[in-house]
Every structure is written in structure tokens, then in C-alpha cells.
Amino acid sequence: MRATPEERRPWIEVGSLARALDPGVVLSADLSGMDLIKAVQQAPASEYLLIEPTGQVFGVLAATDLDLAFAGV
């Protein structure tokens, strides 16, 4: 949505901006450490959808934030 100029947003259907999720970018919110690193290496992407064990959405993990966390920044 950020790539769409603000003045055009009212005329664009949300469905036209949606995209299918590759199963590799849907990760368990419980992953950490080496398990998380392995999962991200298997499916490189800019963002990952984090899902709770109950199936509820936990949030979105940006790869840049993950890189900063591992870099200690």
C-alpha cells in the first residue's frame, strides 16, 4: 500500500493489492534461535507471517528487523 500514491488509494480495491502467501513465509510464533534462522534460510523473504499454535495471527516479522536483532542493534 505504501507504493500506491495517497491520492490514488481511495480508488484502489484492497484485493488488487493482496498477494498469496507462500507456505514458507508462514512461521510459528514459537520459533526462536537456530530454528528461526533455519526457517528463514529455507524461505528467504522480506516479511514473514507469525502464527500462534492456536492458528491465530501473532503478527508480521520483517526480515530487516530480524537482521537488526541478530546484529545486536
CHARMM internal coordinates of N, CA and C (Angstrom, degrees):
IC EDIT
DIST 1 N 1 CA 1.4502
DIST 1 CA 1 C 1.5249
ANGL 1 N 1 CA 1 C 110.29
DIST 1 C 2 N 1.3066
ANGL 1 CA 1 C 2 N 117.86
DIHE 1 N 1 CA 1 C 2 N -32.19
DIST 2 N 2 CA 1.4633
ANGL 1 C 2 N 2 CA 119.39
DIHE 1 CA 1 C 2 N 2 CA -178.60
DIST 2 CA 2 C 1.5237
ANGL 2 N 2 CA 2 C 111.92
DIHE 1 C 2 N 2 CA 2 C -63.66
DIST 2 C 3 N 1.3452
ANGL 2 CA 2 C 3 N 116.86
DIHE 2 N 2 CA 2 C 3 N -28.03
DIST 3 N 3 CA 1.4590
ANGL 2 C 3 N 3 CA 120.37
DIHE 2 CA 2 C 3 N 3 CA -179.51
DIST 3 CA 3 C 1.5242
ANGL 3 N 3 CA 3 C 112.00
DIHE 2 C 3 N 3 CA 3 C -74.38
DIST 3 C 4 N 1.3070
ANGL 3 CA 3 C 4 N 117.07
DIHE 3 N 3 CA 3 C 4 N -15.00
DIST 4 N 4 CA 1.4608
ANGL 3 C 4 N 4 CA 121.77
DIHE 3 CA 3 C 4 N 4 CA 179.37
DIST 4 CA 4 C 1.5270
ANGL 4 N 4 CA 4 C 109.44
DIHE 3 C 4 N 4 CA 4 C -87.70
DIST 4 C 5 N 1.3428
ANGL 4 CA 4 C 5 N 117.39
DIHE 4 N 4 CA 4 C 5 N 123.96
DIST 5 N 5 CA 1.4671
ANGL 4 C 5 N 5 CA 119.11
DIHE 4 CA 4 C 5 N 5 CA 179.23
DIST 5 CA 5 C 1.5235
ANGL 5 N 5 CA 5 C 110.67
DIHE 4 C 5 N 5 CA 5 C -55.72
DIST 5 C 6 N 1.3009
ANGL 5 CA 5 C 6 N 116.08
DIHE 5 N 5 CA 5 C 6 N 140.10
DIST 6 N 6 CA 1.4693
ANGL 5 C 6 N 6 CA 121.81
DIHE 5 CA 5 C 6 N 6 CA -175.65
DIST 6 CA 6 C 1.5300
ANGL 6 N 6 CA 6 C 112.50
DIHE 5 C 6 N 6 CA 6 C -55.08
DIST 6 C 7 N 1.3196
ANGL 6 CA 6 C 7 N 117.63
DIHE 6 N 6 CA 6 C 7 N -37.85
DIST 7 N 7 CA 1.4552
ANGL 6 C 7 N 7 CA 119.87
DIHE 6 CA 6 C 7 N 7 CA -177.70
DIST 7 CA 7 C 1.5374
ANGL 7 N 7 CA 7 C 112.84
DIHE 6 C 7 N 7 CA 7 C -69.70
DIST 7 C 8 N 1.3400
ANGL 7 CA 7 C 8 N 118.17
DIHE 7 N 7 CA 7 C 8 N -16.84
DIST 8 N 8 CA 1.4649
ANGL 7 C 8 N 8 CA 121.61
DIHE 7 CA 7 C 8 N 8 CA 178.63
DIST 8 CA 8 C 1.5200
ANGL 8 N 8 CA 8 C 112.60
DIHE 7 C 8 N 8 CA 8 C -95.33
DIST 8 C 9 N 1.3098
ANGL 8 CA 8 C 9 N 119.03
DIHE 8 N 8 CA 8 C 9 N -15.37
DIST 9 N 9 CA 1.4645
ANGL 8 C 9 N 9 CA 122.87
DIHE 8 CA 8 C 9 N 9 CA -174.62
DIST 9 CA 9 C 1.5266
ANGL 9 N 9 CA 9 C 114.73
DIHE 8 C 9 N 9 CA 9 C -56.91
DIST 9 C 10 N 1.3313
ANGL 9 CA 9 C 10 N 120.15
DIHE 9 N 9 CA 9 C 10 N -39.39
DIST 10 N 10 CA 1.4662
ANGL 9 C 10 N 10 CA 118.47
DIHE 9 CA 9 C 10 N 10 CA -179.37
DIST 10 CA 10 C 1.5334
ANGL 10 N 10 CA 10 C 113.69
DIHE 9 C 10 N 10 CA 10 C -63.10
DIST 10 C 11 N 1.3326
ANGL 10 CA 10 C 11 N 118.34
DIHE 10 N 10 CA 10 C 11 N -19.61
DIST 11 N 11 CA 1.4605
ANGL 10 C 11 N 11 CA 121.26
DIHE 10 CA 10 C 11 N 11 CA -175.77
DIST 11 CA 11 C 1.5217
ANGL 11 N 11 CA 11 C 113.26
DIHE 10 C 11 N 11 CA 11 C -104.25
DIST 11 C 12 N 1.2876
ANGL 11 CA 11 C 12 N 117.83
DIHE 11 N 11 CA 11 C 12 N 5.88
DIST 12 N 12 CA 1.4659
ANGL 11 C 12 N 12 CA 121.15
DIHE 11 CA 11 C 12 N 12 CA -179.09
DIST 12 CA 12 C 1.5189
ANGL 12 N 12 CA 12 C 109.30
DIHE 11 C 12 N 12 CA 12 C -108.12
DIST 12 C 13 N 1.3358
ANGL 12 CA 12 C 13 N 115.12
DIHE 12 N 12 CA 12 C 13 N 127.30
DIST 13 N 13 CA 1.4539
ANGL 12 C 13 N 13 CA 119.94
DIHE 12 CA 12 C 13 N 13 CA 177.60
DIST 13 CA 13 C 1.5257
ANGL 13 N 13 CA 13 C 109.44
DIHE 12 C 13 N 13 CA 13 C -73.71
DIST 13 C 14 N 1.3157
ANGL 13 CA 13 C 14 N 116.36
DIHE 13 N 13 CA 13 C 14 N 137.59
DIST 14 N 14 CA 1.4600
ANGL 13 C 14 N 14 CA 121.35
DIHE 13 CA 13 C 14 N 14 CA -179.01
DIST 14 CA 14 C 1.5296
ANGL 14 N 14 CA 14 C 110.73
DIHE 13 C 14 N 14 CA 14 C -57.81
DIST 14 C 15 N 1.3162
ANGL 14 CA 14 C 15 N 117.10
DIHE 14 N 14 CA 14 C 15 N -37.99
DIST 15 N 15 CA 1.4592
ANGL 14 C 15 N 15 CA 121.18
DIHE 14 CA 14 C 15 N 15 CA -179.36
DIST 15 CA 15 C 1.5166
ANGL 15 N 15 CA 15 C 113.33
DIHE 14 C 15 N 15 CA 15 C -58.64
DIST 15 C 16 N 1.3160
ANGL 15 CA 15 C 16 N 117.60
DIHE 15 N 15 CA 15 C 16 N -29.25
DIST 16 N 16 CA 1.4652
ANGL 15 C 16 N 16 CA 120.26
DIHE 15 CA 15 C 16 N 16 CA -179.83
DIST 16 CA 16 C 1.5342
ANGL 16 N 16 CA 16 C 111.75
DIHE 15 C 16 N 16 CA 16 C -73.55
DIST 16 C 17 N 1.3332
ANGL 16 CA 16 C 17 N 115.90
DIHE 16 N 16 CA 16 C 17 N -17.59
DIST 17 N 17 CA 1.4662
ANGL 16 C 17 N 17 CA 120.35
DIHE 16 CA 16 C 17 N 17 CA 178.97
DIST 17 CA 17 C 1.5273
ANGL 17 N 17 CA 17 C 112.23
DIHE 16 C 17 N 17 CA 17 C -97.75
DIST 17 C 18 N 1.3269
ANGL 17 CA 17 C 18 N 116.18
DIHE 17 N 17 CA 17 C 18 N -12.99
DIST 18 N 18 CA 1.4631
ANGL 17 C 18 N 18 CA 120.93
DIHE 17 CA 17 C 18 N 18 CA -177.33
DIST 18 CA 18 C 1.5218
ANGL 18 N 18 CA 18 C 110.56
DIHE 17 C 18 N 18 CA 18 C -71.15
DIST 18 C 19 N 1.3110
ANGL 18 CA 18 C 19 N 115.12
DIHE 18 N 18 CA 18 C 19 N 155.99
DIST 19 N 19 CA 1.4637
ANGL 18 C 19 N 19 CA 120.18
DIHE 18 CA 18 C 19 N 19 CA 176.30
DIST 19 CA 19 C 1.5188
ANGL 19 N 19 CA 19 C 108.91
DIHE 18 C 19 N 19 CA 19 C -141.58
DIST 19 C 20 N 1.3045
ANGL 19 CA 19 C 20 N 115.05
DIHE 19 N 19 CA 19 C 20 N 152.51
DIST 20 N 20 CA 1.4605
ANGL 19 C 20 N 20 CA 119.95
DIHE 19 CA 19 C 20 N 20 CA 178.67
DIST 20 CA 20 C 1.5224
ANGL 20 N 20 CA 20 C 109.46
DIHE 19 C 20 N 20 CA 20 C -72.11
DIST 20 C 21 N 1.3251
ANGL 20 CA 20 C 21 N 115.37
DIHE 20 N 20 CA 20 C 21 N 147.86
DIST 21 N 21 CA 1.4597
ANGL 20 C 21 N 21 CA 119.87
DIHE 20 CA 20 C 21 N 21 CA 178.39
DIST 21 CA 21 C 1.5190
ANGL 21 N 21 CA 21 C 110.11
DIHE 20 C 21 N 21 CA 21 C -94.91
DIST 21 C 22 N 1.3037
ANGL 21 CA 21 C 22 N 115.86
DIHE 21 N 21 CA 21 C 22 N 127.91
DIST 22 N 22 CA 1.4557
ANGL 21 C 22 N 22 CA 121.21
DIHE 21 CA 21 C 22 N 22 CA 172.07
DIST 22 CA 22 C 1.5238
ANGL 22 N 22 CA 22 C 106.48
DIHE 21 C 22 N 22 CA 22 C -69.93
DIST 22 C 23 N 1.3288
ANGL 22 CA 22 C 23 N 118.72
DIHE 22 N 22 CA 22 C 23 N 135.61
DIST 23 N 23 CA 1.4714
ANGL 22 C 23 N 23 CA 119.83
DIHE 22 CA 22 C 23 N 23 CA -179.25
DIST 23 CA 23 C 1.5307
ANGL 23 N 23 CA 23 C 113.74
DIHE 22 C 23 N 23 CA 23 C -54.40
DIST 23 C 24 N 1.3319
ANGL 23 CA 23 C 24 N 117.34
DIHE 23 N 23 CA 23 C 24 N -26.38
DIST 24 N 24 CA 1.4621
ANGL 23 C 24 N 24 CA 120.70
DIHE 23 CA 23 C 24 N 24 CA -179.63
DIST 24 CA 24 C 1.5145
ANGL 24 N 24 CA 24 C 114.49
DIHE 23 C 24 N 24 CA 24 C -69.60
DIST 24 C 25 N 1.3329
ANGL 24 CA 24 C 25 N 117.16
DIHE 24 N 24 CA 24 C 25 N -18.06
DIST 25 N 25 CA 1.4674
ANGL 24 C 25 N 25 CA 119.69
DIHE 24 CA 24 C 25 N 25 CA -179.28
DIST 25 CA 25 C 1.5246
ANGL 25 N 25 CA 25 C 112.16
DIHE 24 C 25 N 25 CA 25 C -96.95
DIST 25 C 26 N 1.3297
ANGL 25 CA 25 C 26 N 116.53
DIHE 25 N 25 CA 25 C 26 N 4.95
DIST 26 N 26 CA 1.4648
ANGL 25 C 26 N 26 CA 121.48
DIHE 25 CA 25 C 26 N 26 CA 175.08
DIST 26 CA 26 C 1.5194
ANGL 26 N 26 CA 26 C 106.49
DIHE 25 C 26 N 26 CA 26 C -103.47
DIST 26 C 27 N 1.3244
ANGL 26 CA 26 C 27 N 116.37
DIHE 26 N 26 CA 26 C 27 N 112.33
DIST 27 N 27 CA 1.4585
ANGL 26 C 27 N 27 CA 121.92
DIHE 26 CA 26 C 27 N 27 CA -174.53
DIST 27 CA 27 C 1.5181
ANGL 27 N 27 CA 27 C 110.99
DIHE 26 C 27 N 27 CA 27 C -119.18
DIST 27 C 28 N 1.3048
ANGL 27 CA 27 C 28 N 115.45
DIHE 27 N 27 CA 27 C 28 N 154.38
DIST 28 N 28 CA 1.4551
ANGL 27 C 28 N 28 CA 120.87
DIHE 27 CA 27 C 28 N 28 CA 174.51
DIST 28 CA 28 C 1.5241
ANGL 28 N 28 CA 28 C 108.99
DIHE 27 C 28 N 28 CA 28 C -71.56
DIST 28 C 29 N 1.3085
ANGL 28 CA 28 C 29 N 116.27
DIHE 28 N 28 CA 28 C 29 N 135.80
DIST 29 N 29 CA 1.4648
ANGL 28 C 29 N 29 CA 121.09
DIHE 28 CA 28 C 29 N 29 CA 178.37
DIST 29 CA 29 C 1.5225
ANGL 29 N 29 CA 29 C 111.17
DIHE 28 C 29 N 29 CA 29 C -67.15
DIST 29 C 30 N 1.3258
ANGL 29 CA 29 C 30 N 117.05
DIHE 29 N 29 CA 29 C 30 N -13.50
DIST 30 N 30 CA 1.4682
ANGL 29 C 30 N 30 CA 121.67
DIHE 29 CA 29 C 30 N 30 CA -179.91
DIST 30 CA 30 C 1.5246
ANGL 30 N 30 CA 30 C 113.45
DIHE 29 C 30 N 30 CA 30 C -82.91
DIST 30 C 31 N 1.3333
ANGL 30 CA 30 C 31 N 117.85
DIHE 30 N 30 CA 30 C 31 N -10.10
DIST 31 N 31 CA 1.4651
ANGL 30 C 31 N 31 CA 119.98
DIHE 30 CA 30 C 31 N 31 CA -177.85
DIST 31 CA 31 C 1.5234
ANGL 31 N 31 CA 31 C 110.66
DIHE 30 C 31 N 31 CA 31 C -66.68
DIST 31 C 32 N 1.3211
ANGL 31 CA 31 C 32 N 115.83
DIHE 31 N 31 CA 31 C 32 N 142.97
DIST 32 N 32 CA 1.4617
ANGL 31 C 32 N 32 CA 120.79
DIHE 31 CA 31 C 32 N 32 CA 175.76
DIST 32 CA 32 C 1.5225
ANGL 32 N 32 CA 32 C 108.62
DIHE 31 C 32 N 32 CA 32 C -155.33
DIST 32 C 33 N 1.3018
ANGL 32 CA 32 C 33 N 115.79
DIHE 32 N 32 CA 32 C 33 N 168.68
DIST 33 N 33 CA 1.4582
ANGL 32 C 33 N 33 CA 122.06
DIHE 32 CA 32 C 33 N 33 CA 175.58
DIST 33 CA 33 C 1.5194
ANGL 33 N 33 CA 33 C 113.83
DIHE 32 C 33 N 33 CA 33 C 54.65
DIST 33 C 34 N 1.3306
ANGL 33 CA 33 C 34 N 115.66
DIHE 33 N 33 CA 33 C 34 N -135.09
DIST 34 N 34 CA 1.4620
ANGL 33 C 34 N 34 CA 121.43
DIHE 33 CA 33 C 34 N 34 CA -176.37
DIST 34 CA 34 C 1.5271
ANGL 34 N 34 CA 34 C 112.20
DIHE 33 C 34 N 34 CA 34 C -64.05
DIST 34 C 35 N 1.3265
ANGL 34 CA 34 C 35 N 117.53
DIHE 34 N 34 CA 34 C 35 N -33.18
DIST 35 N 35 CA 1.4682
ANGL 34 C 35 N 35 CA 119.45
DIHE 34 CA 34 C 35 N 35 CA 178.22
DIST 35 CA 35 C 1.5212
ANGL 35 N 35 CA 35 C 110.97
DIHE 34 C 35 N 35 CA 35 C -62.95
DIST 35 C 36 N 1.3164
ANGL 35 CA 35 C 36 N 116.22
DIHE 35 N 35 CA 35 C 36 N -39.60
DIST 36 N 36 CA 1.4587
ANGL 35 C 36 N 36 CA 120.77
DIHE 35 CA 35 C 36 N 36 CA 177.82
DIST 36 CA 36 C 1.5279
ANGL 36 N 36 CA 36 C 110.63
DIHE 35 C 36 N 36 CA 36 C -67.95
DIST 36 C 37 N 1.3039
ANGL 36 CA 36 C 37 N 116.88
DIHE 36 N 36 CA 36 C 37 N -44.06
DIST 37 N 37 CA 1.4694
ANGL 36 C 37 N 37 CA 121.01
DIHE 36 CA 36 C 37 N 37 CA 179.02
DIST 37 CA 37 C 1.5248
ANGL 37 N 37 CA 37 C 110.36
DIHE 36 C 37 N 37 CA 37 C -59.77
DIST 37 C 38 N 1.3237
ANGL 37 CA 37 C 38 N 117.39
DIHE 37 N 37 CA 37 C 38 N -45.62
DIST 38 N 38 CA 1.4645
ANGL 37 C 38 N 38 CA 121.14
DIHE 37 CA 37 C 38 N 38 CA 179.88
DIST 38 CA 38 C 1.5208
ANGL 38 N 38 CA 38 C 111.28
DIHE 37 C 38 N 38 CA 38 C -62.10
DIST 38 C 39 N 1.3237
ANGL 38 CA 38 C 39 N 117.20
DIHE 38 N 38 CA 38 C 39 N -43.06
DIST 39 N 39 CA 1.4672
ANGL 38 C 39 N 39 CA 120.96
DIHE 38 CA 38 C 39 N 39 CA -179.51
DIST 39 CA 39 C 1.5225
ANGL 39 N 39 CA 39 C 111.17
DIHE 38 C 39 N 39 CA 39 C -62.76
DIST 39 C 40 N 1.3232
ANGL 39 CA 39 C 40 N 116.87
DIHE 39 N 39 CA 39 C 40 N -40.57
DIST 40 N 40 CA 1.4644
ANGL 39 C 40 N 40 CA 121.58
DIHE 39 CA 39 C 40 N 40 CA 179.83
DIST 40 CA 40 C 1.5248
ANGL 40 N 40 CA 40 C 110.64
DIHE 39 C 40 N 40 CA 40 C -70.52
DIST 40 C 41 N 1.3139
ANGL 40 CA 40 C 41 N 117.73
DIHE 40 N 40 CA 40 C 41 N -36.96
DIST 41 N 41 CA 1.4654
ANGL 40 C 41 N 41 CA 120.95
DIHE 40 CA 40 C 41 N 41 CA 178.34
DIST 41 CA 41 C 1.5250
ANGL 41 N 41 CA 41 C 111.49
DIHE 40 C 41 N 41 CA 41 C -67.40
DIST 41 C 42 N 1.3286
ANGL 41 CA 41 C 42 N 117.06
DIHE 41 N 41 CA 41 C 42 N -32.94
DIST 42 N 42 CA 1.4611
ANGL 41 C 42 N 42 CA 120.58
DIHE 41 CA 41 C 42 N 42 CA -179.49
DIST 42 CA 42 C 1.5251
ANGL 42 N 42 CA 42 C 112.38
DIHE 41 C 42 N 42 CA 42 C -71.80
DIST 42 C 43 N 1.3071
ANGL 42 CA 42 C 43 N 117.26
DIHE 42 N 42 CA 42 C 43 N -25.78
DIST 43 N 43 CA 1.4646
ANGL 42 C 43 N 43 CA 121.37
DIHE 42 CA 42 C 43 N 43 CA -178.65
DIST 43 CA 43 C 1.5236
ANGL 43 N 43 CA 43 C 109.73
DIHE 42 C 43 N 43 CA 43 C -140.04
DIST 43 C 44 N 1.3421
ANGL 43 CA 43 C 44 N 117.33
DIHE 43 N 43 CA 43 C 44 N 75.35
DIST 44 N 44 CA 1.4665
ANGL 43 C 44 N 44 CA 119.36
DIHE 43 CA 43 C 44 N 44 CA 179.63
DIST 44 CA 44 C 1.5359
ANGL 44 N 44 CA 44 C 111.25
DIHE 43 C 44 N 44 CA 44 C -59.27
DIST 44 C 45 N 1.3182
ANGL 44 CA 44 C 45 N 115.08
DIHE 44 N 44 CA 44 C 45 N 130.60
DIST 45 N 45 CA 1.4705
ANGL 44 C 45 N 45 CA 121.09
DIHE 44 CA 44 C 45 N 45 CA 179.58
DIST 45 CA 45 C 1.5214
ANGL 45 N 45 CA 45 C 108.57
DIHE 44 C 45 N 45 CA 45 C -156.30
DIST 45 C 46 N 1.3190
ANGL 45 CA 45 C 46 N 116.08
DIHE 45 N 45 CA 45 C 46 N 168.80
DIST 46 N 46 CA 1.4710
ANGL 45 C 46 N 46 CA 119.90
DIHE 45 CA 45 C 46 N 46 CA 178.62
DIST 46 CA 46 C 1.5246
ANGL 46 N 46 CA 46 C 111.34
DIHE 45 C 46 N 46 CA 46 C -84.87
DIST 46 C 47 N 1.3543
ANGL 46 CA 46 C 47 N 116.62
DIHE 46 N 46 CA 46 C 47 N -23.69
DIST 47 N 47 CA 1.4613
ANGL 46 C 47 N 47 CA 120.87
DIHE 46 CA 46 C 47 N 47 CA -179.07
DIST 47 CA 47 C 1.5274
ANGL 47 N 47 CA 47 C 109.66
DIHE 46 C 47 N 47 CA 47 C -145.93
DIST 47 C 48 N 1.3250
ANGL 47 CA 47 C 48 N 114.49
DIHE 47 N 47 CA 47 C 48 N 152.85
DIST 48 N 48 CA 1.4646
ANGL 47 C 48 N 48 CA 121.41
DIHE 47 CA 47 C 48 N 48 CA 179.41
DIST 48 CA 48 C 1.5260
ANGL 48 N 48 CA 48 C 108.47
DIHE 47 C 48 N 48 CA 48 C -132.03
DIST 48 C 49 N 1.3325
ANGL 48 CA 48 C 49 N 115.90
DIHE 48 N 48 CA 48 C 49 N 139.43
DIST 49 N 49 CA 1.4542
ANGL 48 C 49 N 49 CA 121.32
DIHE 48 CA 48 C 49 N 49 CA 175.77
DIST 49 CA 49 C 1.5224
ANGL 49 N 49 CA 49 C 107.53
DIHE 48 C 49 N 49 CA 49 C -90.10
DIST 49 C 50 N 1.3266
ANGL 49 CA 49 C 50 N 116.76
DIHE 49 N 49 CA 49 C 50 N 124.87
DIST 50 N 50 CA 1.4645
ANGL 49 C 50 N 50 CA 121.54
DIHE 49 CA 49 C 50 N 50 CA -179.44
DIST 50 CA 50 C 1.5240
ANGL 50 N 50 CA 50 C 109.38
DIHE 49 C 50 N 50 CA 50 C -99.98
DIST 50 C 51 N 1.3308
ANGL 50 CA 50 C 51 N 115.28
DIHE 50 N 50 CA 50 C 51 N 128.00
DIST 51 N 51 CA 1.4549
ANGL 50 C 51 N 51 CA 122.39
DIHE 50 CA 50 C 51 N 51 CA -176.58
DIST 51 CA 51 C 1.5229
ANGL 51 N 51 CA 51 C 110.23
DIHE 50 C 51 N 51 CA 51 C -117.71
DIST 51 C 52 N 1.3242
ANGL 51 CA 51 C 52 N 115.83
DIHE 51 N 51 CA 51 C 52 N 134.75
DIST 52 N 52 CA 1.4712
ANGL 51 C 52 N 52 CA 122.39
DIHE 51 CA 51 C 52 N 52 CA 175.70
DIST 52 CA 52 C 1.5335
ANGL 52 N 52 CA 52 C 109.17
DIHE 51 C 52 N 52 CA 52 C -70.51
DIST 52 C 53 N 1.3321
ANGL 52 CA 52 C 53 N 118.14
DIHE 52 N 52 CA 52 C 53 N 158.86
DIST 53 N 53 CA 1.4691
ANGL 52 C 53 N 53 CA 120.29
DIHE 52 CA 52 C 53 N 53 CA 175.67
DIST 53 CA 53 C 1.5346
ANGL 53 N 53 CA 53 C 112.80
DIHE 52 C 53 N 53 CA 53 C -57.25
DIST 53 C 54 N 1.3273
ANGL 53 CA 53 C 54 N 117.23
DIHE 53 N 53 CA 53 C 54 N -23.96
DIST 54 N 54 CA 1.4601
ANGL 53 C 54 N 54 CA 121.72
DIHE 53 CA 53 C 54 N 54 CA 178.93
DIST 54 CA 54 C 1.5259
ANGL 54 N 54 CA 54 C 112.51
DIHE 53 C 54 N 54 CA 54 C -78.46
DIST 54 C 55 N 1.3463
ANGL 54 CA 54 C 55 N 116.70
DIHE 54 N 54 CA 54 C 55 N -9.05
DIST 55 N 55 CA 1.4552
ANGL 54 C 55 N 55 CA 121.21
DIHE 54 CA 54 C 55 N 55 CA -178.09
DIST 55 CA 55 C 1.5122
ANGL 55 N 55 CA 55 C 113.62
DIHE 54 C 55 N 55 CA 55 C 97.01
DIST 55 C 56 N 1.3326
ANGL 55 CA 55 C 56 N 116.99
DIHE 55 N 55 CA 55 C 56 N -6.60
DIST 56 N 56 CA 1.4617
ANGL 55 C 56 N 56 CA 120.58
DIHE 55 CA 55 C 56 N 56 CA 178.80
DIST 56 CA 56 C 1.5240
ANGL 56 N 56 CA 56 C 110.32
DIHE 55 C 56 N 56 CA 56 C -77.36
DIST 56 C 57 N 1.3147
ANGL 56 CA 56 C 57 N 114.69
DIHE 56 N 56 CA 56 C 57 N 149.42
DIST 57 N 57 CA 1.4614
ANGL 56 C 57 N 57 CA 120.25
DIHE 56 CA 56 C 57 N 57 CA 177.83
DIST 57 CA 57 C 1.5204
ANGL 57 N 57 CA 57 C 108.97
DIHE 56 C 57 N 57 CA 57 C -72.21
DIST 57 C 58 N 1.3296
ANGL 57 CA 57 C 58 N 116.21
DIHE 57 N 57 CA 57 C 58 N 128.94
DIST 58 N 58 CA 1.4584
ANGL 57 C 58 N 58 CA 122.29
DIHE 57 CA 57 C 58 N 58 CA 177.12
DIST 58 CA 58 C 1.5229
ANGL 58 N 58 CA 58 C 109.45
DIHE 57 C 58 N 58 CA 58 C -91.25
DIST 58 C 59 N 1.3414
ANGL 58 CA 58 C 59 N 115.85
DIHE 58 N 58 CA 58 C 59 N -42.50
DIST 59 N 59 CA 1.4517
ANGL 58 C 59 N 59 CA 119.93
DIHE 58 CA 58 C 59 N 59 CA -179.87
DIST 59 CA 59 C 1.5166
ANGL 59 N 59 CA 59 C 111.46
DIHE 58 C 59 N 59 CA 59 C 163.65
DIST 59 C 60 N 1.3074
ANGL 59 CA 59 C 60 N 115.49
DIHE 59 N 59 CA 59 C 60 N -167.87
DIST 60 N 60 CA 1.4594
ANGL 59 C 60 N 60 CA 122.47
DIHE 59 CA 59 C 60 N 60 CA -179.96
DIST 60 CA 60 C 1.5215
ANGL 60 N 60 CA 60 C 108.31
DIHE 59 C 60 N 60 CA 60 C -117.77
DIST 60 C 61 N 1.3135
ANGL 60 CA 60 C 61 N 115.85
DIHE 60 N 60 CA 60 C 61 N 132.71
DIST 61 N 61 CA 1.4626
ANGL 60 C 61 N 61 CA 121.70
DIHE 60 CA 60 C 61 N 61 CA 178.12
DIST 61 CA 61 C 1.5209
ANGL 61 N 61 CA 61 C 108.33
DIHE 60 C 61 N 61 CA 61 C -107.20
DIST 61 C 62 N 1.3144
ANGL 61 CA 61 C 62 N 116.55
DIHE 61 N 61 CA 61 C 62 N 118.86
DIST 62 N 62 CA 1.4649
ANGL 61 C 62 N 62 CA 121.19
DIHE 61 CA 61 C 62 N 62 CA 176.91
DIST 62 CA 62 C 1.5202
ANGL 62 N 62 CA 62 C 108.83
DIHE 61 C 62 N 62 CA 62 C -84.60
DIST 62 C 63 N 1.3127
ANGL 62 CA 62 C 63 N 116.49
DIHE 62 N 62 CA 62 C 63 N 134.55
DIST 63 N 63 CA 1.4633
ANGL 62 C 63 N 63 CA 121.21
DIHE 62 CA 62 C 63 N 63 CA -179.44
DIST 63 CA 63 C 1.5299
ANGL 63 N 63 CA 63 C 111.05
DIHE 62 C 63 N 63 CA 63 C -59.53
DIST 63 C 64 N 1.3262
ANGL 63 CA 63 C 64 N 117.29
DIHE 63 N 63 CA 63 C 64 N -33.78
DIST 64 N 64 CA 1.4724
ANGL 63 C 64 N 64 CA 119.23
DIHE 63 CA 63 C 64 N 64 CA 178.87
DIST 64 CA 64 C 1.5267
ANGL 64 N 64 CA 64 C 111.03
DIHE 63 C 64 N 64 CA 64 C -65.15
DIST 64 C 65 N 1.3337
ANGL 64 CA 64 C 65 N 116.90
DIHE 64 N 64 CA 64 C 65 N -38.02
DIST 65 N 65 CA 1.4648
ANGL 64 C 65 N 65 CA 120.03
DIHE 64 CA 64 C 65 N 65 CA 177.30
DIST 65 CA 65 C 1.5230
ANGL 65 N 65 CA 65 C 110.86
DIHE 64 C 65 N 65 CA 65 C -66.27
DIST 65 C 66 N 1.3244
ANGL 65 CA 65 C 66 N 115.88
DIHE 65 N 65 CA 65 C 66 N -38.34
DIST 66 N 66 CA 1.4628
ANGL 65 C 66 N 66 CA 120.51
DIHE 65 CA 65 C 66 N 66 CA 177.98
DIST 66 CA 66 C 1.5301
ANGL 66 N 66 CA 66 C 110.16
DIHE 65 C 66 N 66 CA 66 C -64.31
DIST 66 C 67 N 1.3253
ANGL 66 CA 66 C 67 N 116.57
DIHE 66 N 66 CA 66 C 67 N -43.46
DIST 67 N 67 CA 1.4688
ANGL 66 C 67 N 67 CA 120.90
DIHE 66 CA 66 C 67 N 67 CA 177.72
DIST 67 CA 67 C 1.5223
ANGL 67 N 67 CA 67 C 111.17
DIHE 66 C 67 N 67 CA 67 C -59.85
DIST 67 C 68 N 1.3262
ANGL 67 CA 67 C 68 N 116.77
DIHE 67 N 67 CA 67 C 68 N -43.14
DIST 68 N 68 CA 1.4621
ANGL 67 C 68 N 68 CA 120.59
DIHE 67 CA 67 C 68 N 68 CA 179.60
DIST 68 CA 68 C 1.5235
ANGL 68 N 68 CA 68 C 111.28
DIHE 67 C 68 N 68 CA 68 C -65.52
DIST 68 C 69 N 1.3246
ANGL 68 CA 68 C 69 N 116.72
DIHE 68 N 68 CA 68 C 69 N -38.40
DIST 69 N 69 CA 1.4717
ANGL 68 C 69 N 69 CA 120.62
DIHE 68 CA 68 C 69 N 69 CA 179.82
DIST 69 CA 69 C 1.5233
ANGL 69 N 69 CA 69 C 110.67
DIHE 68 C 69 N 69 CA 69 C -64.40
DIST 69 C 70 N 1.3306
ANGL 69 CA 69 C 70 N 116.67
DIHE 69 N 69 CA 69 C 70 N -43.00
DIST 70 N 70 CA 1.4593
ANGL 69 C 70 N 70 CA 119.65
DIHE 69 CA 69 C 70 N 70 CA 179.69
DIST 70 CA 70 C 1.5199
ANGL 70 N 70 CA 70 C 112.52
DIHE 69 C 70 N 70 CA 70 C -72.73
DIST 70 C 71 N 1.3357
ANGL 70 CA 70 C 71 N 116.69
DIHE 70 N 70 CA 70 C 71 N -24.18
DIST 71 N 71 CA 1.4530
ANGL 70 C 71 N 71 CA 120.76
DIHE 70 CA 70 C 71 N 71 CA 177.77
DIST 71 CA 71 C 1.5315
ANGL 71 N 71 CA 71 C 111.15
DIHE 70 C 71 N 71 CA 71 C -81.35
DIST 71 C 72 N 1.3324
ANGL 71 CA 71 C 72 N 115.71
DIHE 71 N 71 CA 71 C 72 N -10.31
DIST 72 N 72 CA 1.4542
ANGL 71 C 72 N 72 CA 119.84
DIHE 71 CA 71 C 72 N 72 CA 179.44
DIST 72 CA 72 C 1.5120
ANGL 72 N 72 CA 72 C 114.10
DIHE 71 C 72 N 72 CA 72 C 79.83
DIST 72 C 73 N 1.3151
ANGL 72 CA 72 C 73 N 116.55
DIHE 72 N 72 CA 72 C 73 N 20.78
DIST 73 N 73 CA 1.4820
ANGL 72 C 73 N 73 CA 120.65
DIHE 72 CA 72 C 73 N 73 CA -178.93
DIST 73 CA 73 C 1.4994
ANGL 73 N 73 CA 73 C 109.91
DIHE 72 C 73 N 73 CA 73 C -88.44
END
COOR INIT
IC SEED 1 N 1 CA 1 C
IC BUILD
